[in-house]
Amino acid sequence: MTDIHWPAFLQYDNDPELEYLKNPAAWHQVLATAENDFEVNDHLIDCEGQVFSCQHLVQATVANSLPVETISLETVLGLIKAHLADSGSCCVAKTYAPTIEDAISILENSTCDID
């Protein structure tokens, strides 16, 4: 069994927009909204680079969910750069963070988060 480590973000299939999740309460708030019918390739990515299927998370408890894979800091930064570029940020190429957790914190300041 693997726990999700917070903060985390949602990555929706074929969409560069990412949604910052500060803690488990933010995830539960997402689940409570009616429009969140997750697609097969929608993922929650935590601050350790663990990638979880949103569909599987909905069907199981968070504590009983296993990651689909683990991704690198470089991959997380690539997703964040695409998100920033899509939202019109400048100097996206210079975006850097030393850890995945630091990279996710960039999202906290660039999106409307749920906490």
WOKA-V174903 format. One record per pair of residues at least 6 apart in sequence whose ideal C-beta (glycine too) atoms are under 6 Angstrom apart, sorted by the first residue. I is the first residue (numbers start at 0). J is the second residue. D is the distance in Angstrom with one decimal. If there is no record, write none. Layout:
# WOKA-V174903
I J D
I J D
This chain:
# WOKA-V174903
0 63 5.7
1 65 5.5
1 66 5.7
3 45 4.8
3 61 5.6
4 45 4.6
4 46 5.1
4 47 4.9
5 22 4.9
6 21 5.3
6 46 5.7
6 103 5.1
7 20 4.7
7 43 5.5
7 45 4.2
8 17 4.8
8 19 5.3
8 44 5.7
8 103 5.9
8 106 5.5
9 18 4.1
9 43 5.7
10 17 5.8
10 42 4.9
10 44 5.9
11 41 5.2
12 38 4.7
12 40 3.7
12 41 5.5
15 81 4.3
15 82 5.3
15 85 4.0
17 82 4.5
17 106 5.8
19 106 4.1
19 107 5.2
19 110 5.1
19 112 4.1
20 26 5.4
21 112 6.0
21 114 4.0
25 113 4.3
25 114 5.1
28 113 5.0
29 35 5.7
37 53 3.8
37 54 5.0
41 53 4.2
42 50 5.1
43 51 4.6
43 53 5.8
44 50 5.3
46 99 5.4
46 100 3.9
46 103 5.4
48 69 4.9
48 70 4.8
48 99 5.0
49 66 3.9
49 69 5.5
50 66 5.6
50 67 5.0
50 68 4.9
50 70 5.8
51 64 5.6
51 66 5.4
52 67 5.4
55 64 6.0
56 64 5.4
72 99 5.3
75 99 5.1
75 102 5.0
76 102 5.5
79 102 5.6
79 105 5.7
80 91 5.0
80 94 5.3
83 91 4.8
84 91 4.7
96 102 3.9
